[in-house]
Amino acid sequence: MRLPYLTPMRLLVLVFWMLAGAVSAEPLRVLAIGDSILAWHKWTGRDIPSVMGDRLNAQVQNSAVAGARFSNDSSFGRATGFDVRAQYRAGAWDVILINGGANDFLSDCRCSACDAVLDGLIAPDLTGEVPAFLARLRQSGARVIWMGYYASPRSGPFVGCRPYLVEYDARLARLADATPGLRFVDSEDVMDPSVRSQYAFDGIHPSPSGARRIGTYLAQSLAR
């Protein structure tokens, strides 16, 4: 079948309408909730969610709070955003980026004998507080990305937490594999503890360079 001949004027009109459609498309709306890994550099606009948003040309609201637990029994803590679930606000979100849990291990069991805390967040059968909340987020219609933790050159107060966090991330990855609309993205894929410049002064949080690496990786993962 022969394609219709496009005169210069028709070609110009076609290009105009294509460009008009591209310009009128609304940007993605992204909500980020979680702990200090997502909140770090928030006030300078170099945080992980902002980098992700820049790469996707998206509108980002970063509601993550440094020190937040995933599950906080304090009513004051919930009211001030120190419960990750309480950071969520219903809206027309296209994507919800979330992390959390490390501070639960630190606060609830001091990173020692934390099996009960781990199972309460997400048990071996993939039930628990985290799966229940993620199911609620999925009901909103948004795509949900859980960002896994990375290894760091210093443990600081999190000494002893690493085995629990590794198992925590493994269970969340399994949950994502079994849940449509939920994706697990491991920030450890792009963070190297031997490269000190990727980490902040404390050796735990990401430097601007580290945040840029993770945010870019998240954007690329979402685009796939």
C-alpha positions in Angstrom: 0.0 0.0 0.0 1.3 3.4 -1.0 1.5 6.0 1.7 -0.3 9.4 0.9 2.0 12.1 -0.4 2.6 14.8 2.2 2.9 18.3 0.8 5.2 20.7 2.8 2.1 22.4 4.2 0.5 19.0 5.3 3.8 18.0 6.8 4.1 21.2 8.7 0.5 20.8 10.1 1.3 17.2 11.1 4.5 18.2 13.0 2.5 21.0 14.7 -0.1 18.7 16.0 2.5 16.2 17.2 4.4 18.9 19.1 1.1 20.3 20.5 0.2 16.8 21.9 3.7 16.4 23.5 3.5 19.9 25.1 -0.1 19.3 26.5 0.8 15.9 28.1 0.7 16.3 31.9 3.9 15.4 33.8 3.9 12.4 36.1 2.8 13.2 39.7 5.1 11.5 42.2 4.7 11.3 46.0 7.8 10.2 48.0 7.3 8.9 51.6 9.9 7.4 53.9 12.9 8.0 56.1 16.1 10.0 56.0 17.5 8.2 53.0 14.8 9.8 50.9 14.7 13.0 52.9 18.5 13.7 52.9 19.3 16.9 50.9 15.5 17.7 50.6 16.0 21.3 51.5 18.6 21.8 48.7 16.6 20.0 46.0 19.3 17.4 45.6 17.4 14.6 47.3 16.7 11.2 45.7 13.1 11.9 44.8 13.9 15.3 43.3 16.6 13.7 41.1 14.2 11.1 40.0 11.6 13.7 39.2 14.1 15.8 37.2 15.0 12.7 35.1 11.3 12.0 34.4 10.2 15.6 34.1 7.8 14.8 36.9 6.1 16.9 39.6 7.4 15.5 43.0 6.2 16.0 46.5 8.8 14.6 49.0 7.1 14.0 52.3 9.8 11.8 53.7 11.0 12.7 57.3 14.4 12.0 58.7 14.1 9.6 61.7 10.7 8.2 60.6 9.8 4.6 61.4 7.6 2.6 59.2 5.4 1.9 62.2 5.3 4.4 65.1 3.1 3.9 68.1 3.4 7.5 69.2 0.4 9.7 68.3 2.8 12.7 68.3 5.1 10.8 66.0 2.3 10.0 63.6 1.1 13.5 63.6 4.5 14.9 62.8 5.4 12.5 60.0 7.5 10.1 62.0 5.3 7.2 60.9 5.9 6.6 57.2 2.2 5.5 56.7 1.0 8.9 58.2 3.1 10.7 55.6 0.7 9.5 52.9 -1.9 11.8 51.6 -4.5 10.7 49.1 -4.2 12.4 45.7 -4.0 11.9 42.0 -0.6 10.3 42.2 0.9 8.4 39.3 3.8 7.0 41.2 4.4 6.6 45.0 8.1 6.1 46.0 8.5 4.6 49.5 11.1 3.2 51.8 11.3 2.7 55.6 12.0 0.2 58.3 15.6 0.7 59.3 14.6 3.0 62.2 12.1 0.4 63.4 15.0 -2.0 63.9 17.0 0.7 65.6 14.3 1.9 67.9 12.4 -1.3 68.7 15.2 -3.8 69.2 18.5 -1.9 68.9 19.4 -4.0 65.9 19.8 -7.1 68.0 17.4 -10.0 68.3 15.0 -8.3 65.8 13.2 -11.3 64.4 9.9 -10.3 65.9 10.2 -6.8 64.6 11.1 -8.1 61.1 8.2 -10.5 61.1 5.8 -7.8 62.2 6.9 -5.6 59.3 6.9 -8.4 56.8 6.8 -12.1 57.8 8.2 -15.0 55.7 4.7 -15.6 54.3 4.7 -11.9 53.1 2.0 -10.7 55.5 2.5 -7.9 58.0 2.3 -4.1 58.3 4.2 -3.3 55.2 2.3 -5.5 52.8 -1.0 -4.3 54.2 0.0 -0.7 53.7 1.3 -1.3 50.2 -2.0 -3.0 49.3 -3.7 0.2 50.4 -1.4 2.3 48.2 -2.1 0.0 45.2 -5.8 0.6 45.6 -5.2 4.2 44.8 -4.3 3.2 41.3 -0.7 4.6 41.5 2.3 2.6 40.6 4.3 1.9 43.8 8.1 1.7 44.0 9.7 0.3 47.1 13.4 1.4 47.4 15.6 -1.1 49.1 18.4 -0.1 51.4 22.1 -0.1 50.5 25.2 -1.1 52.4 27.2 1.8 53.8 30.9 2.2 54.8 29.9 3.0 58.4 27.2 1.4 60.5 27.0 4.1 63.2 24.1 3.3 65.5 22.9 0.7 63.1 25.6 -1.8 64.0 24.0 -5.3 63.9 21.1 -4.2 61.6 22.6 -5.4 58.3 21.4 -9.0 58.4 17.9 -8.0 59.2 17.8 -5.3 56.5 19.1 -7.8 53.9 16.3 -10.3 54.8 13.8 -7.4 55.0 14.7 -6.3 51.4 14.6 -9.9 50.2 11.1 -10.4 51.5 10.0 -7.1 49.9 11.5 -8.1 46.6 9.5 -11.4 46.7 6.4 -9.4 47.6 6.9 -7.1 44.6 7.5 -10.1 42.3 4.0 -11.4 43.3 2.2 -8.1 43.3 1.1 -6.3 40.1 1.9 -2.6 40.2 4.5 -2.9 42.9 8.2 -2.7 42.0 11.2 -3.3 44.3 14.3 -1.3 43.2 17.4 -2.0 45.2 19.5 1.2 45.7 22.4 -1.1 46.5 22.7 -1.8 42.8 24.3 1.6 42.3 26.0 2.3 45.7 29.5 1.1 46.4 30.7 1.3 50.0 34.3 1.5 48.8 33.6 4.8 47.0 33.4 7.3 49.9 32.3 10.2 47.7 28.9 8.5 47.3 28.1 8.9 51.0 27.5 11.9 53.3 29.9 12.8 56.1 28.3 10.2 58.4 29.0 7.4 56.0 25.3 6.3 56.1 23.3 8.7 54.1 23.8 9.5 50.4 26.0 12.4 49.3 24.6 14.6 46.5 26.5 12.3 44.2 25.0 9.2 45.8 21.5 10.7 45.7 22.0 11.5 42.0 23.0 7.9 41.3 20.0 6.4 43.1 17.5 8.9 41.7 18.7 8.4 38.2 18.5 4.6 38.7 15.0 4.9 40.0 13.9 6.9 37.0 15.5 4.4 34.6 13.8 1.5 36.4 10.4 3.3 36.1 10.9 3.9 32.4 11.5 0.2 31.7 
